[in-house]
Amino acid sequence: MAEVLKGMTVANAMKERLTAENTALIAAGVTPCLAIVRVGERPDDLAYERGALKRFEGLGIAVRVMVFPEDVGQDEFESEFEKINGDGSVHGILLFRPLPKTLNEEDIIKKIDPAKDMDCMCETNIAKVFAGDESGYAPCTPEGVVELLKYFEVPLKGSKVTLVGRSMVVGKPLAMLLLKEHATVTICHTRTADLAAECRAADILIAAAGAAKMIKAEHVKEGTVVIDVGINVDEDGNLCGDVDFDAVEPLASKITPVPGGVGSVTTSILAMHVLRAAGKTVNR
Ligand code: NDP
């Protein structure tokens, strides 16, 4: 039977350190604050927002939620976004994407101050992830995956990792973070010739495809560590990952559940980023 790697275990372990950092920053005269910027009422944005608010409340870190109507105009949104960007009491910004098609997302991303870009939207932070420069902010989910693997003492150095998914949100930046940890990384996608064989070659298999339960027993060799980043809804309307948990769990040595796995670490990484950003403003 596989060890089930719960994200909350990692989040709880991070809690003490993050709370202490927040308290120290407040004592130094800086009250760390995240601004969540949301346009419209997309259910996945609202779900993430609820999770972040709960986590930040538990850590005592301030959050401001700015909500704009779905039909907000480009000029108005850009001008409000500039205000948040320039507000010295806001240390980090999380902008939910994709924005409605009526807004030019690229133009808005170009405006974010890289020092406040908590989820690696802008080119400066993306370039830093690819350069292995830790002075920026990596996207929270890939960083959460690495944090989780390290917490559960999964060896990365020299390990073969197969990643399913090559998006700029998860797959590609995660590959870079794992390379920095000296893993040997294979990135798979929809045009991969023999996906099952690539997956079976892995010591660590990470699914970030957005395809419900696509990873089956045939993709997993015995003893593999299986990390499921996917968040999907199955045919019965239940939340599920990219991994068919029941089929894969008997083969895996360790496995993350969905829900309750990687997603639970993501908001703790977000909090860590906000504290780091706030820390950089002390005595400025
Ligand atoms: P995208 O749709 O942007 O990318 C999916 C990637 O997976 C693509 O590279 C695609 O290949 C590949 N892929 C899809 N289906 C298959 C398949 N059948 N075989 C092989 N490769 C496949 O998704 P994201 O990267 O944004 O998200 C991935 C998943 O992670 C989603 O379920 C999302 O909800 C979840 N997620 C979870 C987060 C968390 O905090 N836990 C945060 C962010 C995302 P190709 O490039 O060829 O199209």
Residues whose N, C-alpha, C, O or C-beta is under 5 A from the ligand:
A	BS01	NDP	T141 V164 G165 R166 S167 V169 V170 G171 C188 H189 T190 R191 A208 A209 G210 A211 V229 G230 I231 N232 V262 G263 T266
